[in-house]
Amino acid sequence: MASLNHPGNLKYSKTDEWVRVEGDLAYIGITDYAQDQLGDIVYIELPWEPGQDLAHEDKFGDIESVKATSELLSPLSGAVIKANEELKEHPELINDYPYDQGWMLQVKLANPSELDDLLDVEQYLNYIQGR
């Protein structure tokens, strides 16, 4: 786990999603730890059309790897502005660049106070070490 990357400027959920806030927008993806646990990602299903509403802690998609299929849970409420279309053809970007080219959704925040319920990097690292 020491070789995994978890940037200090992000917020993290206990379901292994990350959030990067830019103004009233948030980018969402899965953590380096999550992609490492999944193995080679081969398919992702996201809300590809803008305007869909996400509810805090509700399912927003599925991610499939050579090991398993897992649900993606939204760390925040908000409206989808856009999904990362590159992931349709290249889901492996999530394995290679989980925080950069592997982002999944851009969302307009509906309730910024939900950010307070997310973990900072130190809390997240302690959480995953306890698993």
C-alpha angles and dihedrals in degrees: 000000000000091000093056119104123228112170117221094223094067135081120229136208127215087242089063101255121133130213129205114190121210109176108303092342128087130198116212130198141137124276128255087248091055095049089047091053092048096049122207109007113220105170141015131192115202137161092272096181118078119241100045113135121234122206122211110269094359124127114269101171150332132260122202127200134172086266105043150332116253135186120242114223123202114242089198144030119244149101121289110245094180143337124224100261091190088073092067091069099022112035088156087078085081090061095044101038110013094167100037123030089006097067112129112198141014110210135186105231115244097181115020091185087074087075087071089066093058125091127249117228095269092050091047094050090050089048096052092044088057094058 
